[in-house]
């Protein structure tokens, strides 16, 4: 259940050839429903695989209805749940645009922090949640070499992390906005090896 994890479960990757931190933008032809028109924050990328969080899959589900903390949280303060990816959907992640005080977190990049702290989770559910905070369930994961193969097949575009895109752009507009910021029109993009 969300709320039971204590370990952040990732470290900032400094391996040669790592793309971290970056945004992965799915190509229009990627039809897997888990990744169709997604923006993924790549948090780990190395020889053993890759780990990321889908950023533009907001749900209508109140976070308070799925989080299990002891003692339980009463009421709903409006914090909604986001889908971070198809792997381990019961696992929760807190993504914040400000470094959390008194809570363990990992700095993904300047101005972006990731935590699994139950204390921070409780604060987000009880107090008025900050504008630049997301509670995500699940994650996107790739085995050794899998993401590199997908990148070589042009399944993903790579973009710099932009905090305004993550926190200030409507989820429904985030994918197209990110691609247009690269100077591309989503309707003209094609998958395949090499430059098109």
C-alpha positions as CSV (number, residue, x, y, z in Angstrom):
1,X,0.0,0.0,0.0
2,X,1.1,3.6,-0.6
3,X,2.7,5.0,2.5
4,X,4.6,1.9,3.7
5,X,7.8,2.6,1.9
6,X,10.6,4.3,3.7
7,X,13.6,3.9,1.4
8,X,13.8,6.4,-1.5
9,X,15.0,3.5,-3.7
10,X,17.1,5.4,-6.1
11,X,20.3,7.4,-6.2
12,X,21.5,10.1,-8.6
13,X,23.2,8.4,-11.4
14,X,26.7,9.6,-12.3
15,X,27.6,6.8,-14.6
16,X,29.3,7.6,-17.9
17,X,26.7,7.6,-20.8
18,X,23.9,8.2,-18.3
19,X,21.1,10.5,-19.6
20,X,20.1,11.4,-16.0
21,X,18.4,13.8,-15.4
22,X,16.4,14.2,-18.5
23,X,12.8,14.0,-19.9
24,X,11.8,11.2,-22.2
25,X,9.0,12.1,-24.7
26,X,7.3,9.2,-26.3
27,X,7.1,9.3,-30.1
28,X,3.6,9.6,-31.5
29,X,3.8,6.0,-32.9
30,X,4.4,4.5,-29.5
31,X,1.0,2.9,-28.9
32,X,1.6,1.1,-25.6
33,X,-1.2,2.5,-23.4
34,X,1.2,2.9,-20.5
35,X,3.4,5.3,-22.5
36,X,1.3,6.8,-25.3
37,X,1.9,10.5,-25.4
38,X,3.9,10.5,-22.1
39,X,6.5,12.7,-20.6
40,X,8.8,10.6,-18.4
41,X,11.3,12.0,-15.8
42,X,14.3,9.7,-16.2
43,X,15.8,9.4,-12.7
44,X,18.2,6.5,-13.1
45,X,20.0,5.2,-16.2
46,X,22.9,2.8,-16.2
47,X,24.2,-0.6,-17.2
48,X,21.7,-2.4,-15.0
49,X,18.7,-0.6,-16.4
50,X,16.7,2.6,-16.0
51,X,14.0,4.1,-13.7
52,X,11.7,7.0,-14.4
53,X,8.3,8.5,-13.5
54,X,5.5,9.4,-16.0
55,X,4.6,13.0,-15.3
56,X,1.4,13.6,-17.2
57,X,-1.0,11.0,-16.0
58,X,-3.2,12.7,-13.4
59,X,-6.1,10.7,-12.1
60,X,-9.4,11.9,-10.6
61,X,-8.6,9.8,-7.5
62,X,-8.1,11.6,-4.2
63,X,-4.7,10.6,-2.7
64,X,-6.3,10.2,0.7
65,X,-8.5,7.4,-0.6
66,X,-5.5,5.1,-1.5
67,X,-2.8,6.0,1.1
68,X,-2.6,3.7,4.1
69,X,-0.8,5.4,7.1
70,X,-1.0,4.5,10.8
71,X,-2.7,6.3,12.3
72,X,-5.0,6.9,9.3
73,X,-5.4,10.4,7.7
74,X,-8.9,11.8,8.1
75,X,-10.5,13.9,5.3
76,X,-9.4,14.9,1.9
77,X,-7.4,18.1,1.2
78,X,-7.6,17.9,-2.6
79,X,-4.2,16.2,-3.3
80,X,-4.8,14.0,-6.4
81,X,-3.0,10.8,-7.4
82,X,-0.8,10.6,-10.5
83,X,0.2,7.4,-12.3
84,X,4.0,7.2,-12.4
85,X,4.1,4.1,-14.5
86,X,3.0,0.5,-14.7
87,X,5.6,-1.1,-12.5
88,X,4.8,-1.7,-8.8
89,X,1.6,0.4,-8.8
90,X,1.3,0.1,-5.0
91,X,4.5,2.0,-4.5
92,X,4.3,5.7,-3.9
93,X,6.7,8.6,-4.8
94,X,6.6,12.2,-3.8
95,X,7.9,14.6,-6.4
96,X,8.5,18.2,-5.2
97,X,9.7,21.4,-6.7
98,X,11.2,22.5,-3.3
99,X,13.5,20.6,-1.0
100,X,11.4,19.0,1.7
101,X,12.3,20.1,5.2
102,X,12.9,17.4,7.8
103,X,12.3,14.6,5.3
104,X,14.7,12.3,3.4
105,X,14.8,13.1,-0.3
106,X,17.0,12.7,-3.4
107,X,17.7,15.8,-5.6
108,X,17.0,14.6,-9.1
109,X,18.2,17.9,-10.5
110,X,18.3,21.5,-9.5
111,X,14.9,22.3,-8.0
112,X,13.4,18.8,-8.2
113,X,13.3,16.3,-5.3
114,X,12.0,12.8,-4.9
115,X,11.0,11.2,-1.6
116,X,9.1,8.3,-0.1
117,X,9.0,9.7,3.4
118,X,5.9,8.6,5.3
119,X,6.2,11.8,7.4
120,X,6.3,14.0,4.3
121,X,3.4,12.0,2.9
122,X,1.4,12.7,6.0
123,X,2.1,16.4,5.8
124,X,1.0,16.5,2.1
125,X,-2.3,14.8,3.0
126,X,-3.1,16.8,6.1
127,X,-1.9,20.3,5.3
128,X,-2.6,22.3,2.1
129,X,-0.4,20.6,-0.5
130,X,2.2,22.9,-2.2
131,X,1.5,23.7,-5.9
132,X,4.8,22.0,-6.9
133,X,4.1,18.6,-5.3
134,X,2.9,15.3,-6.9
135,X,2.1,12.0,-5.3
136,X,2.7,9.3,-8.0
137,X,2.1,5.6,-7.9
138,X,4.2,3.1,-9.8
139,X,7.1,3.8,-12.0
140,X,8.5,3.2,-15.5
141,X,11.4,0.6,-15.4
142,X,13.7,-0.8,-18.1
143,X,16.0,-3.8,-17.8
144,X,19.7,-3.7,-18.8
145,X,20.1,-2.2,-22.2
146,X,16.3,-2.0,-22.9
147,X,16.0,1.8,-22.8
148,X,19.1,2.2,-25.0
149,X,17.5,-0.1,-27.6
150,X,14.3,1.9,-27.5
151,X,16.3,5.1,-27.9
152,X,18.2,3.7,-30.8
153,X,14.9,2.7,-32.4
154,X,13.7,6.4,-32.0
155,X,10.9,5.4,-29.6
156,X,11.7,8.4,-27.4
157,X,12.8,12.0,-27.8
158,X,15.2,13.4,-25.1
159,X,14.6,16.9,-23.6
160,X,16.1,18.9,-20.8
161,X,14.2,18.9,-17.5
162,X,12.1,22.1,-17.3
163,X,10.3,22.7,-14.0
164,X,7.6,24.9,-15.5
165,X,6.7,22.1,-17.9
166,X,6.4,19.7,-15.0
167,X,4.5,21.8,-12.6
168,X,2.9,24.7,-14.5
169,X,1.6,22.9,-17.7
170,X,-1.7,21.1,-17.8
171,X,-1.1,17.3,-17.9
172,X,-3.1,17.0,-21.1
173,X,-0.9,19.6,-22.8
174,X,2.5,18.6,-21.4
175,X,3.5,16.1,-24.1
176,X,2.8,18.3,-27.1
177,X,4.2,21.4,-25.3
178,X,7.5,19.5,-24.6
179,X,7.8,18.3,-28.2
180,X,7.1,21.8,-29.6
181,X,9.7,23.2,-27.3
182,X,12.2,21.0,-29.2
183,X,11.1,22.7,-32.4
184,X,9.2,19.8,-33.7
185,X,5.6,19.2,-34.8
186,X,4.2,16.0,-33.2
187,X,2.2,15.1,-36.3
188,X,5.3,15.0,-38.5
189,X,7.5,12.8,-36.3
190,X,8.4,9.3,-37.4
191,X,10.1,6.4,-35.7
192,X,13.1,4.6,-37.1
193,X,16.8,4.5,-36.8
194,X,18.8,7.6,-37.6
195,X,17.6,11.2,-38.2
196,X,14.4,11.9,-40.0
